[in-house]
Amino acid sequence: MVTTHRIAAGVALAAVCGAALAGCGTGATGSERGAHGPAAAAPGAAGPQGAPRLIGDGSTAYTGAQPHLPAPDRLKPGQKPPQFVVFSWDGAGEDGRKLFSHVRKVAKANRATMTYFLSGVYLLPEGKRELYRPPGHSPGTSEIGFSDAEGIRNTLGQLRGAWLDGNEIGTHFNGNFCGPGGVSEWSVAEWRSEIAQAKSFVRSWRTNTGMKDVPSLPFDYDKELIGGRTPCLEGRKNFVKAARQLGFRYDTSGVANQVWPSRKGGLWDLSMQLVPFAGHSYEQLAMDYNFMVNQSGTLTQGDPAKRRTWGDEVRDSLLKGFRRAYDGNRAPLIIGNHFESWNGGTYMRALDQVIEKVCTRADVRCVSFRRLADWLDAQDPATLDKLRGLNVGQAPKQGWASFLAGRPAPAPKGVPGAPAVRP
């Protein structure tokens, strides 16, 4: 995938390039296949207890409510907000390194759900590349290539399993075009075309690949797709307009401080955040590639002798950001990543350590963007307004019980200076 971030002073401009998916593993497990294959389908039936209702050519299917997606709760008066942490992955696909399946395993072991931003061309075979007509580029063009049969088969297995685990499948669109002539220049209509194509490659992979033995994806992508992250964090202005027209609920294509989110352009602005960069004097965007650029420059495999130090810096930076929110304003912490092995897998190992450290805490919720948006929608707007009044790392001086009580805190019993009143 290609991801470029133009961010605050002291943080480098990043440009991420990845190869097309190839050489993949074994695909879905038997437990994931279940009754979701086309052979078990019965048109008209729906729900996880029965056969799925196929959509279109059977690439996707309606199977009822998503498992492991709890209803959002509303904060009670005086209740401290939970600490939300969102781990998200750009260009999600399963290749020979099997990092998608690795992340899913780590997430399940630590009670975490996440958001996987699928690049639609990862479900489009090389032989059908001409079906992709990117705005401003020749048909069949993509900065990240296309996929082969194994790549598609194994990516489908991971997408299916991820959704059944309660994770979200968002979009990273298709060709990842950055810079001149790229997404920054796309009109609203061109963004709508790119989004429509991203959806179509998910809804039509069975026709495009000819695969008949692979189970359907167990969701309606028109309903599942409610947000994404633009390539290079570019083109956001017109993307948001197009996304709002298409019923999206959030965007995560910007750079933000660690404060409570608000709506912009009708969508929740759930942008990645700047966190203290351990060992440095400036803040760093909470994304793996940006850490790498500031450690090994343009070398994706830098000095092996420094990798442990670099990994410690990433881990400690994200934990600093976590603690600043956890002990402060409790703003959601939003982190972006890629399925890459830069610097010998340094950043993936650092993420594993952060997930294991924070996601098992009782008052921490490692969730997808969908679950965070659901929770924000469920809150009293006045409560969210108060939360937005807290600055980065700022906890309420009077404590959470008073800050969110909705009424003045009760006066202590007894007369000031006198012995405490016994109950």
N, C-alpha and C positions, 0 to 999 in steps of 0.2 A: 504494500500500500504506500501511498505518498501522502505525507502529512507535513504541512509547513505551518509554523507558528510565528507570527510577528507579535512580539511581546514587549514588556516593559524594559527600560534601560537596565543593563547588566545581565540580561538573559538573551542568549544567542538566538538568531533566526535558525529554525530547523527545517530541513527538507529530508523527508523519509522516502526511500525507494525500496520496494521489495519485489522479489521475483514472483511469477505466477505460480499457483499451486501445482505441485506435481509430486510423484513418488509417495503417495499417501499410504496409510495403514489399512486396518481391517474393517473399518466402517462400524455400523451400529451393532451393538450387542444384542443377544437374543432377548434380554429383558426389555430393551428399548423397542424392539419390533412389536412385540405384543400382538394386539389385534388391529394395528394401525396400517397394515399393508392393503393394497388395492384388492387382493384376493378375498379379504374379509369384509370388504365394503358392501353396504346395502344402501342404495340411494333412499333418502328420506329419514333414515335412522340417524341419531346423533347422541352424543354424550359419552363420557369415559366408560360407562358400564356397558355400552353397546357398540355396534359397528359405527365407524365415522360416516358422516355425510360428505361425499367427495365434492370438491369444487373444481369446475372446469375439467381438465384432463386428468384429475386425480393427483396432481402435484401437491396440492394442499387439501385439507379436509377440516370440516368443523367437527370437533370432538367434545364440545361442551366447555364448561368453565376451566380455566387453567388450574392445574393442581398447584398446591403450595403457594397460593397467592391470597394471603389473608385480607380481609376487609380492613380499610384504614380506620384508625381510631382518632377521636378528637381529644385534644388536651383538656383535662379537667382544670377548673380554677386552681391556681397555685401549683400545678404540676410542672416539674422540670421537663423540658423537651428531651426526647431521646437523642442520642448522638448518631446521626445518619452518616454512613460512609458509602459512596458509590464508586465501585471499580468498573471501568468500561474499557472495551477493546475494539480498536479500529480495524476494519477490514477482516472481520472474523472468518477464518477458514482453517481447515485441518490439512496440513501437509505432512511430509515425512518426519518432521520433528515432533509431531503430535502434541503441540503446545495447547491447542484448544482442549483436548481431552485432559491434559495435565491440569490446566486451570480449573476445569470443572471438578476434578477430583479434589483439589485443594479447597475449593469453595464448599463442596458438600461436607468435607471433614470439619469445616469451621463455621457452619451454619450461615453461610453467605449466599446471597443471590446477586447476580450481576447483569450488566447489559452488554450484549454482543452486537456490534454494528457490522452487519454483513455487507460486503461489496457484491452487488448483484452479478457482476461478470464472473464471480467464483462459481456460479452455477450454470455458466454458459460455456459449452465446449468450444475448443479452438476451431473446429470445423464449421461452427455456426456463428463465428465472430461477426459476420456481416449483418447479423440481426441487430447488433448494437449500433445505433446512429447517434453518436455524441454531439451535442451542440458545438458548432464551430470547428468540428474535426471530421475527417473522412470516416465513412462507415467501417466498422471493424477495428477502430483504433482504440487503444487503451494503454495507459502508462504502466499498468500492472499486469498486462497480458490477460490471458484467459485460463481455462483449466482443462485438465484431462479427465478421463472417465473415473480413475481412482480418486482424484482430488474431489470431484463432485460427489461421488458415492460417500466418501468419508466425511466431507463437510456436511452433507445431508444428515448423516448419522449423528454428528455432534449437535447440529441445530435442533434436531428432533429431541435428543436427550436433554439438551439445555432447557428447552421450553417445558418439557415434562418435569424438570427439576424446579420450575418456578422462575427461571431467568427470562429476560426480555430479549427479543430479537428486533433490533433497530436497523438503521441503514447507514452505510458509509457511501451510498450511491454506487457509481460504476467505475468510470475510467480514471478518476483521481488526477484531473488536469489542473495544474497549478501555474501561476505566473501569467505572462502575456498570452492572451487567447484562451485562458483557462476559466475556471469557475467564477473568478472575480469579475468577469465581463458578461456573465450570463444574465439574460433578462428573466423576468418572472415566468414568461412562457417557456423559456428554455429550461428553467429549473423544473417546471411542471413536467416537461418531456423527460428529463433525466429521472425524476421520481417515478413516473409512470413506467419507464423501462426497467428500473430497479425492481419494481413490483412484478412486472411481467416475467422477468427471468426466474423469480421465485415461484410464480404461479404456473409456469410452463416448462419447468426443467424436464418433466417426463417426456413431453413432445420433443423438446430440443435434444435430449440425450438418447431417447429410445429405450431407456431403462424401465423394465416392467417388474423387476423383482425387488425394487427398493420401496419401502413403505412411504406413504404420504407424509408430508410435514403436517403435524396435528393441529394446525391453526389456520384461520382465515387471515392472510397477510394484510388485507385491506383494513381489518380491525386491529390486528396486532401492531401495525406500524404507526407509531404516534410520535416519533422523534428521531433525530439523527445528529451527526457531526459532519460538517462540510470538510472536504479535502483542504488541507493547508489553512484551515480556519478562514478561508477566503469566500467572498461572494455571499456573505451572511445577510446583507440587507435585502436583496431580492429573494434569497432562499426563504427567509422568514415570511415574506409576503406570500410566496407560493405555498409554503407549508401551512400557513393559517387557512388559505383557501381550501386546502385538501384535508383539513381536520386534524392536523398535528397538534400536539399539546405541549411540547417542549422543544427547545433547541439547546445544544451544548457546544456551540461553535465559537465561543469567545474566551476571553481571559478575565478573571474576576478576583476580587479579594475574598477573604473568608468571612463573608457576611451572609445574612439570610437572603434567599433569592426573591425576586419579584417578577412580574410579568412584563415582557417587552414585546411590542407588536402583537399582542394577544397570546403569546406563548410564554411558558415558564422559561426564564433564562437560567439554565442549569450549567453554566460555563465552568470549565476547569479553573483551578485557583492557583494563586501564588502562595508558596509556603517558604519558611526560612530554609535556606540552603546551608546545610550543616558543613562547617569548615570554611564558609565563605561569608562575605559581608553583605550579600544581596539576597533577594528572594528569587525563587525559581518556579517556573510553571510545573505543576504536578503531573508531568508526563515523562515516560521513560526516555524517549528520544531526546528531549531537551536536556535532560541530565547528561546523556551521552555526549551531546555536542559540547557541553561545558566541561567535559572531562577528557575526551579523546578526540575532540574536533570532528573532522569529516571521516575519521577512521572508525569503521564499525567494529573492528577488532584491534584495539589499541594494545598498549604495553601490558602483557600478562602479569607483570610484577605489581601493577597498580590496581588490578581488578578488584581485589578484596577491599582495598581502601575505597574505591569508587562505589562498590556495592554498599558498604557501610554508610557512606554519605547519603545515598539514595534512601536506604532504610531509615536512617536517623532524621533526614529531612521530612519524610512523610510522617514519621512519628512525632516530630516537633509540630507539624501542622495539625496532627490529630490532637495532641495535648493542648495546643493553643485554643482549639475549638471546644474540646471536652471540658476543660477547666474554665473556659470563658463563655462566649455567647452561644455555644452549642450549634453554630451554623453547620449545615451539612458539609462534609469534606468530599470533594469531587476529584477523582484521579483518572487519568487517561493512559492507556497502554497499547502495545502491539504484541502480536504473537511473533516475536523475534528473539534471536540469540546473540544480540550485540554484546561485544566484549565478553565472549565466552558464557553467555547466559547470566551475566552479572545482575541485570535489571529484573529478570524473571525471579531469580533467587531472592532479591531484596523484596519484591512484591509478595512472594510466598511468606516471608518472615513478618511483613506488616499484617497480612491477612490473619496469620496465626496469632499475632499479638493482640489485635484489636477486636476481631469479629466475634470472639467467644465471650466478651464481657456482657453482663446481663443488661446493661442500659445502652448498649450499642447495637445498631441495626445496620448491617451491611446489606444493602438492597440495590435493586435496579432503579433506573430513572423512572420507570413506570410506577413503581411503588412509592418513590419519593413524591412524584407528581400527584398520585392519589392521596397521599397524606396531606400535602399542602392544600389540595382542593377541599379536604374535609375540615380544615381549621376555620375558626372564627376569623374573618378578615381583620378585626381589631387586634386579635392576638398576634397575627403575623406582622401587623404594623408596629406593634411594640417590639417584637423580636428584631425587626429591621433597624430599630433605633439603637441597637447595640453595635458598637464598633468592633473591629477585629480583635479577638481575644478578650473582649470586655464582658465580664460577668456582672449581673445586677448587684449594685452595692448593698441593697436591702435584702438580697437573697431571692431565690426563685419563687418561694411561696408567696411573698409579698408582691413581687414584680408582676406575676401573672394571676394574682388573686381575683382581680376584677373589683376589688373593694379594698379600703384601707386595712392594713394588718391590725388585728385586735391588740389593744393595750395590755401590757403585762398586769397580772393580778397584784394587788397590794399597793402600798405607798412607796414611792421611790425612797430608797435608803433604809426602809424598814425590813425586818426579816421576811423571808418568803412566806407566802400564805400556804399552809398545808392543805392538801385536798381533803 
